């Protein structure tokens, strides 16, 4: 028995040594980085998360192009404005793939837009681009819907009569209704339980991939499928989202209109139009995932950004007052606010941009995959390699921001107070995989933020003296729950 134990120990030790030596040999052709261990790579030192601050610190030691290992998979990380723009813009085509991790594969089956590749990705992306353009061009189109939801949000805040409230709940419902109108063609009342469950499910799915459990599932899928944890719960949420979308599709099929009104209408028409095309990727499974991608991708990100915006206005009352003064002077109290008005509101526009920069809501961004061998700064990155552009390192790059770790709207203003952009402002990523809903998000943030600030002054409840500014890390970076008072102006 002792001999058998010794032989087993020797075998396992030899296996670990061989694995370690193989890893060392493989790292010779990759950019520098921390030494990986067999099986777990660098996950132990990353605390099983690809946290943007950890990656920024590693870049200081190993350079702006470095390698970390997620289990036995190398990930090339780009940090700083120069390296990230080089990867996402100068090599946009080469890094246009999306890695199909075990969790992503289970979740999407390679369908939809966000994590699909090849013909499927190109066709679905082009379709959504055309759809968004058509909706934006319509009389009383998407911007009109945003204004209507903004007005409803103001009424909801007013009904609280200045009492302490959690703004995230009301903001989330309003933003989700904009997306719902775009996709489903109608809004949902706040008491609709199925819609509330949809929001809960999508938030859980969105958050999961940035957690320890998400990293563990991708690194050890064969093990995680056999143990209990939140990774088991996430798939029931995915099933609920898909079931909700299917019900909406069935309702649309029963009530088809001559003129398409929403995403599902347009997609059903596209399926009918391409049914005889063997190269078409338009089918119901893709439609379900496209709808899921858009709902998850737009609702949580925009509502979280507005949640941060309200928090910052409470934390920086002088900035809030200056925004309100500009709104009153330029637009008055009765003017319906349009996205075009941003050109007349340089300070307000700067504050919105600074909220996006400083909140750093997208953290490191989504990983990409190299679709063909390419060389960057002397490093050969082979086809199939996973690459990660650390967006946070760009938004906090000290070479491009005067006070990168402070909330400072002057980052977007010149000496005359005129709004100016900054090439290190990449909250929507860049290149071939840039956020499809960038224009919608910009418009939505502007309309909701300006309406809120014109109608209310936000302040802490009586007895509360401290604003908690640190964040809850995940796929989307959230503020800690808080309450404020919305005082009508």
C-alpha positions in Angstrom: 0.0 0.0 0.0 2.8 2.3 0.9 4.6 1.5 -2.4 1.4 2.2 -4.3 1.0 5.6 -2.6 4.6 6.5 -3.3 4.2 5.5 -7.0 1.1 7.6 -7.3 2.8 10.6 -5.6 5.8 10.2 -7.9 3.5 10.1 -10.9 1.5 13.2 -9.9 4.7 15.1 -9.1 6.2 14.1 -12.5 3.0 15.2 -14.2 3.2 18.6 -12.5 6.8 19.1 -13.4 6.2 18.2 -17.0 3.2 20.6 -17.1 5.3 23.3 -15.6 8.2 22.8 -18.0 5.7 22.8 -20.9 4.2 26.1 -19.7 7.7 27.6 -19.5 8.5 26.5 -23.0 5.2 28.0 -24.3 5.8 31.3 -22.6 9.0 31.8 -24.5 7.1 32.9 -27.6 4.6 35.1 -25.7 4.8 38.6 -24.3 6.2 38.7 -20.7 4.1 38.1 -17.7 3.9 36.4 -14.3 5.0 32.8 -14.1 2.0 30.5 -14.6 1.4 27.3 -12.5 0.2 24.0 -13.9 -3.6 23.8 -14.4 -4.5 27.1 -12.6 -2.1 29.4 -14.5 -2.1 32.9 -12.9 -5.7 32.6 -11.5 -4.3 32.3 -8.0 -2.6 35.7 -8.1 -5.4 37.3 -10.0 -7.8 36.2 -7.3 -9.7 34.4 -10.0 -10.7 37.7 -11.6 -9.4 39.7 -14.5 -9.6 42.9 -12.4 -8.6 46.1 -14.2 -6.5 47.4 -11.3 -4.6 44.2 -11.0 -3.9 44.2 -14.8 -2.8 47.9 -14.6 -0.3 47.0 -11.8 1.0 44.0 -13.8 1.5 46.3 -16.8 3.8 48.6 -14.8 6.0 45.5 -14.1 5.9 43.6 -17.4 5.0 46.3 -20.0 1.9 47.4 -21.9 1.7 44.1 -23.7 1.8 41.2 -21.3 0.5 37.7 -20.9 -1.6 36.2 -18.1 -2.9 32.7 -17.9 -6.5 31.8 -17.2 -6.0 28.2 -16.3 -4.1 26.7 -19.2 -5.2 29.5 -21.6 -2.9 32.4 -22.3 -4.5 35.9 -22.6 -2.6 38.7 -24.1 -3.4 42.0 -22.3 -3.0 45.4 -23.8 -2.7 48.4 -21.4 -2.5 52.2 -21.9 -4.0 54.3 -24.6 -1.2 53.7 -27.2 -1.2 49.9 -26.9 -5.0 49.6 -26.7 -5.6 51.8 -29.7 -3.0 49.9 -31.6 -4.7 46.7 -30.9 -8.4 47.7 -31.4 -8.0 50.2 -34.2 -4.8 49.6 -36.1 -5.3 45.8 -35.9 -9.1 45.9 -35.7 -9.6 43.2 -38.4 -7.0 40.8 -36.9 -8.6 41.1 -33.5 -12.3 41.0 -34.6 -13.0 37.5 -33.3 -14.7 36.6 -30.1 -13.4 33.7 -28.0 -16.1 31.1 -27.3 -15.4 30.3 -23.7 -17.2 27.3 -22.0 -19.8 29.6 -20.3 -20.4 31.6 -23.5 -20.8 28.4 -25.5 -23.4 27.2 -23.0 -25.2 30.5 -22.9 -25.3 31.4 -26.6 -24.5 28.3 -28.7 -22.5 30.7 -30.9 -25.6 32.6 -31.9 -26.5 36.4 -31.7 -24.0 39.3 -32.1 -21.9 39.8 -29.0 -20.0 36.5 -29.0 -20.6 35.0 -32.4 -18.1 34.9 -35.3 -17.7 34.7 -39.0 -20.8 34.9 -41.3 -23.2 34.7 -38.4 -21.7 37.7 -36.7 -21.4 39.8 -39.9 -25.0 39.2 -41.0 -26.5 39.7 -37.6 -24.5 42.8 -36.9 -25.3 44.4 -40.3 -29.0 43.6 -39.8 -29.1 45.4 -36.3 -27.1 48.3 -37.7 -29.7 48.8 -40.4 -32.6 48.4 -38.0 -31.2 51.0 -35.6 -30.8 53.5 -38.5 -34.3 52.9 -39.7 -35.7 53.5 -36.2 -33.6 56.6 -35.6 -34.9 58.1 -39.0 -38.5 57.5 -38.1 -40.8 60.4 -37.1 -41.3 60.1 -33.4 -38.7 57.3 -33.3 -36.4 56.1 -30.6 -35.4 59.6 -29.3 -39.1 60.4 -28.8 -39.5 57.2 -26.8 -36.6 58.2 -24.6 -38.2 61.5 -23.9 -41.5 59.9 -23.0 -39.8 57.5 -20.6 -37.7 60.4 -19.1 -41.0 62.2 -18.4 -42.4 59.1 -16.7 -39.3 58.8 -14.6 -39.6 62.4 -13.5 -43.2 61.7 -12.4 -42.0 58.6 -10.5 -39.3 60.7 -8.7 -41.8 63.5 -8.0 -44.2 61.0 -6.4 -41.6 60.3 -3.7 -42.0 64.0 -2.4 -38.4 64.4 -1.6 -38.3 61.3 0.7 -35.2 59.0 0.6 -35.3 56.6 -2.3 -33.1 54.1 -4.1 -32.8 55.7 -7.6 -31.5 52.5 -9.2 -34.9 50.8 -9.2 -36.8 53.6 -11.0 -33.9 54.4 -13.4 -33.5 50.7 -14.3 -37.2 50.4 -15.1 -37.2 53.5 -17.3 -34.1 52.5 -19.3 -35.4 48.9 -19.7 -38.6 50.2 -21.1 -36.7 52.2 -23.8 -35.1 48.9 -24.8 -38.4 47.0 -24.5 -40.1 49.5 -26.8 -37.3 49.1 -29.3 -37.4 45.3 -29.3 -40.9 44.3 -28.3 -42.8 47.4 -29.5 -44.3 48.2 -26.1 -43.4 49.2 -22.6 -44.2 47.4 -19.3 -45.8 48.8 -16.1 -43.6 48.7 -13.0 -45.9 46.2 -11.4 -45.5 43.6 -14.3 -43.9 40.7 -12.5 -42.7 38.9 -15.6 -40.8 42.0 -16.7 -39.3 42.5 -13.3 -38.2 38.8 -13.4 -36.7 39.5 -16.8 -34.6 42.4 -15.5 -33.5 40.3 -12.5 -32.5 37.4 -14.7 -30.5 39.6 -17.2 -28.7 41.4 -14.4 -27.7 38.0 -12.9 -26.4 36.7 -16.2 -24.6 40.0 -16.9 -22.9 40.0 -13.5 -22.0 36.3 -13.5 -19.2 36.3 -16.1 -17.2 38.8 -14.1 -17.3 36.8 -10.9 -14.9 34.2 -9.4 -17.4 31.6 -10.4 -17.4 32.7 -14.0 -13.6 32.5 -14.2 -13.7 29.1 -12.5 -16.3 27.8 -14.9 -14.3 28.9 -17.9 -11.0 27.4 -16.5 -12.5 24.1 -15.3 -15.8 23.5 -17.1 -15.5 19.7 -16.7 -15.3 20.2 -12.9 -17.8 23.0 -12.4 -20.5 21.1 -14.2 -20.4 18.6 -11.4 -20.4 20.9 -8.4 -23.0 23.2 -7.0 -22.8 27.0 -7.0 -24.2 30.2 -8.7 -23.0 28.8 -12.1 -25.9 26.3 -11.9 -28.4 29.1 -11.1 -27.3 31.3 -14.0 -28.5 28.8 -16.6 -32.0 28.8 -15.1 -32.0 32.6 -15.6 -30.8 32.2 -19.2 -33.7 29.8 -19.8 -36.1 32.3 -18.3 -34.9 35.1 -20.6 -35.1 32.9 -23.7 -38.6 31.8 -22.7 -39.7 35.4 -22.2 -38.4 36.3 -25.7 -40.1 33.3 -27.3 -43.5 34.4 -25.9 -43.0 37.8 -27.4 -42.1 36.3 -30.7 -45.3 34.1 -30.7 -47.4 37.2 -29.9 -45.8 39.0 -32.8 -46.4 36.1 -35.1 -50.1 36.1 -34.2 -50.4 39.9 -34.8 -48.2 40.6 -37.8 -48.5 44.2 -39.1 -48.0 45.3 -42.7 -45.3 47.8 -41.6 -42.7 46.4 -39.1 -42.8 48.3 -35.8 -40.0 46.9 -33.7 -36.9 44.5 -33.8 -39.0 41.3 -33.7 -41.2 42.5 -36.5 -38.2 43.4 -38.7 -36.4 40.1 -37.8 -39.5 38.0 -38.7 -39.7 39.8 -42.0 -36.0 39.1 -42.6 -36.5 35.4 -41.9 -39.3 35.3 -44.5 -37.2 37.3 -47.0 -34.1 35.0 -46.7 -35.9 31.6 -46.3 -34.6 30.4 -49.6 -31.0 31.6 -49.2 -28.8 28.7 -48.0 -26.1 31.2 -46.8 -28.6 33.0 -44.5 -28.1 32.9 -40.7 -31.5 34.4 -40.0 -33.6 32.0 -37.9 -35.5 31.9 -34.6 -32.6 30.8 -32.5 -30.5 33.7 -33.8 -33.4 36.1 -33.2 -33.8 35.0 -29.6 -30.1 35.5 -28.9 -29.9 38.9 -30.8 -32.8 40.1 -28.7 -31.2 38.8 -25.5 -27.8 40.4 -26.4 -29.4 43.8 -27.0 -31.6 43.7 -23.9 -28.7 42.6 -21.6 -26.1 44.8 -23.3 -28.1 48.1 -23.3 -30.3 48.0 -20.3 -27.8 47.3 -17.5 -25.0 49.4 -18.9 -27.0 52.6 -19.5 -29.0 52.4 -16.2 -25.8 51.8 -14.2 -24.1 54.8 -15.8 -27.1 57.0 -14.8 -26.9 55.4 -11.4 -23.3 56.6 -11.1 -24.2 60.0 -12.5 -26.8 60.7 -9.7 -24.2 59.5 -7.1 -21.6 61.9 -8.5 -24.0 64.8 -8.4 -24.7 64.1 -4.7 -21.0 63.8 -4.0 -20.1 67.0 -6.0 -22.9 69.5 -5.3 -21.0 72.4 -6.9 -20.8 70.5 -10.2 -24.5 69.7 -9.9 -25.3 73.3 -9.4 -23.2 74.4 -12.4 -25.0 71.9 -14.7 -28.4 73.2 -13.5 -27.4 76.8 -14.1 -26.3 76.0 -17.7 -29.5 74.1 -18.3 -31.7 76.9 -17.0 -29.8 79.6 -18.9 -29.7 77.8 -22.3 -32.9 75.7 -22.3 -35.2 77.1 -19.6 -37.6 74.9 -17.7 -40.1 74.0 -20.5 -38.0 73.2 -23.5 -38.2 69.5 -24.7 -34.6 68.3 -24.6 -33.1 66.8 -27.7 -29.7 65.2 -28.3 -28.7 68.1 -30.6 -28.9 70.4 -27.6 -25.7 69.0 -26.3 -23.8 71.3 -28.7 -25.2 74.3 -26.7 -24.4 72.7 -23.3 -20.6 72.2 -23.2 -20.3 71.9 -19.4 -23.2 69.4 -19.1 -21.8 67.4 -22.0 -18.4 67.3 -20.3 -20.0 66.1 -17.1 -21.7 63.2 -18.8 -18.5 62.2 -20.5 -16.6 62.4 -17.2 -19.2 60.2 -15.6 -18.6 57.5 -18.2 -14.8 57.9 -17.9 -14.5 58.0 -14.1 -17.2 55.3 -13.4 -15.3 53.0 -15.7 -18.4 51.0 -15.9 -17.2 48.5 -18.5 -14.0 47.7 -16.6 -11.6 45.7 -18.8 -14.2 45.2 -21.6 -14.9 42.0 -23.4 -12.1 39.7 -24.7 -11.4 39.3 -28.4 -9.7 36.6 -30.4 -7.0 36.9 -33.0 -8.4 35.6 -36.4 -5.0 35.4 -38.2 -1.3 35.6 -37.2 -0.2 39.2 -36.6 2.8 41.0 -35.1 2.6 43.9 -32.7 5.6 45.7 -31.3 7.8 42.7 -32.1 5.5 40.1 -30.6 3.9 37.4 -32.8 0.3 36.8 -31.8 -1.0 33.6 -33.4 -4.4 32.9 -34.8 -6.8 31.8 -32.0 -5.0 33.7 -29.2 -7.3 35.5 -26.8 -6.6 39.2 -26.4 -7.9 41.6 -23.9 -7.8 45.4 -24.2 -7.9 46.8 -20.7 -10.2 49.8 -21.3 -9.8 51.0 -17.7 -6.1 51.6 -18.3 -7.0 54.0 -21.2 -9.7 55.8 -19.2 -7.2 56.3 -16.4 -4.0 56.8 -18.5 -2.0 59.6 -16.8 -0.5 60.6 -20.2 -3.9 61.6 -21.4 -5.8 62.8 -18.3 -4.7 65.6 -16.1 -6.2 64.1 -12.9 -7.1 60.5 -14.0 -8.1 59.4 -10.5 -10.4 62.3 -9.8 -13.8 63.3 -11.1 -13.0 66.3 -13.2 -15.3 67.5 -16.0 -12.5 69.9 -17.2 -10.9 66.8 -18.8 -13.4 67.5 -21.7 -13.2 71.3 -21.8 -10.6 73.7 -23.3 -9.5 76.9 -21.7 -12.5 78.8 -23.2 -15.0 76.2 -21.8 -15.6 74.6 -25.2 -16.3 70.9 -25.2 -13.4 68.8 -26.6 -13.1 65.1 -27.0 -10.1 63.0 -26.0 -8.7 60.0 -28.0 -8.3 58.1 -24.7 -12.1 58.2 -24.2 -13.1 54.7 -25.2 -15.9 53.6 -23.0 -17.6 51.9 -25.9 -14.4 50.1 -27.0 -13.3 50.6 -30.7 -12.7 48.9 -34.0 -14.8 46.1 -35.6 -16.3 45.1 -32.2 -17.2 48.6 -31.0 -20.5 48.7 -29.2 -23.4 48.6 -31.6 -25.6 50.7 -29.4 -23.1 53.5 -28.9 -25.2 56.2 -30.5 -28.4 55.0 -28.7 -26.5 55.0 -25.3 -25.1 58.5 -25.9 -28.5 59.9 -26.7 -30.2 58.1 -23.8 -27.7 59.2 -21.3 -27.9 62.8 -22.4 -31.8 63.0 -22.4 -32.2 61.3 -19.1 -29.4 63.1 -17.3 -30.5 66.6 -18.4 -34.1 66.0 -17.6 -33.3 64.7 -14.1 -30.9 67.6 -13.4 -33.3 70.2 -14.7 -36.1 68.9 -12.5 -34.4 67.9 -9.3 -31.5 68.7 -6.9 -30.1 65.4 -5.6 -28.8 65.3 -2.0 -28.2 62.9 0.8 -31.0 62.1 3.3 -30.9 63.8 6.7 -28.3 62.3 9.0 -26.3 60.8 6.1 -22.9 62.5 5.7 -20.8 60.2 3.7 -21.0 59.1 0.0 -19.6 55.6 -0.6 -17.7 56.0 -3.9 -16.0 52.6 -4.3 -17.6 50.1 -6.6 -18.9 46.5 -6.9 -16.7 44.8 -9.4 -18.2 42.6 -12.2 -18.8 42.5 -15.9 -20.5 45.9 -15.3 -19.0 48.0 -12.4 -21.9 49.0 -10.1 -21.9 51.5 -7.2 -22.9 50.2 -3.8 -26.7 50.6 -3.1 -27.5 54.1 -1.8 -30.4 56.3 -1.1 -30.9 60.0 -2.0 -33.5 62.6 -1.9 -34.8 64.1 -5.2 -35.8 67.7 -4.2 -38.0 69.3 -6.9 -36.6 72.5 -8.2 
